[in-house]
Amino acid sequence: MQLDILAFGAHPDDVELSCSGTLMSHIAMGKTVGIVDLTNGELGTRGNAELRLNEATAAAEILGVAVRENLHMADGFFTNDKAHQLEIVKILRKYRPQVVFANALTDRHPDHAKGARLVADACFLAGLLKIETELDGEKQVAYRPGAVYHYVQFRPADADFIVDISGYMDKKMESIMAYSSQFYKLGSDEPETVISSKHFLKNVEERASDFGRQIGVRFGEAFTCESKLGITNVFQFLHVT
């Protein structure tokens, strides 16, 4: 299966919180989309690895993605080294996405920046002919995605572009709430965390509203990229002047 967009997240729920509206809007355009979680999020204060995998499966169904995989890297301790890069390279060569979404390059959780750099580096390496990989006993063909975009997460960042997700905000919040172990739930006796507070989910909506305001729509999701964006049609981007 070749995917149009492949979204990577260091933890289950990273993608839902940061770019799920964008994924759904492109699925509605007929694009094929997948998600790959690097870890099970097993170090999270609330829930456990098995529960979070089940929650990720439920969220994927809500979003309507074609595939979702988990690479089972060590939460908190994976590194940007050859072994981990090759795991990503195999995934990229398997699905051959045109566009890759990855974690924020700087953020509150160290796994986010590590995951961002790991995925971006692997996207380059995946295109090198002399790096040989096999999947299920078959030699893979070198492949490099056309673009790597980093979604904005906990920390503010100057966006290079913002996607209109106005028609998908309710579903975005539904996909987030599939992770019932992680977010606010009345009567829960689990320890409270930054993201489980009652106000956090409101903050998610407020941020999406602010991103939307910047481009003249109701809700938006923001992205950064390390390379310059090239266009051939100056009318393909609409913005507030």
C-alpha angles and dihedrals in degrees: 000000000000115000128208093207130020116189119199124199129184088218136019105269096033091099095044093051096045115028111004093112090055091049092051093046090054093045086056087055089057097261121144113235136187138181130216120191114202096205140017091240087240094158093060114124092233129050125357140259096270093048093049092051089054090048091050090053091051092048091050090055091052091050094045096227119167096228140007124189136177121212093199095224116167110278109236094003109060113117139205096251136127096273094052093041091055091053089057092043090057091052092048092050090046097053101023095206120195091213130029126200118201140174124285115284091230124023147140095270112062091216089065095061091040091050092047093053093042093054094042092050092046091051089061095042092049089069096056112106095208093059102088123198136172131205121193089349095306125113112244127226119237113257135171122196117238095234142010118205126184118216119223112248135171100334121062116254136177104258121226089201140356126214121217108238097164094129094049107047095103092051090045090057090045090055090049092051089054082081092070092161092061107043138055115303122171111244096014114151093199118117113272118248135182092269097040095062117113090242098053096078089049088052089054090056093044093052091049088049091051092049088049091050090057091061098034099257136105100254136008145173121221131222138183130202134196095219129057119267114240123204136181097195121053089197095063092083122061119193144165112262 
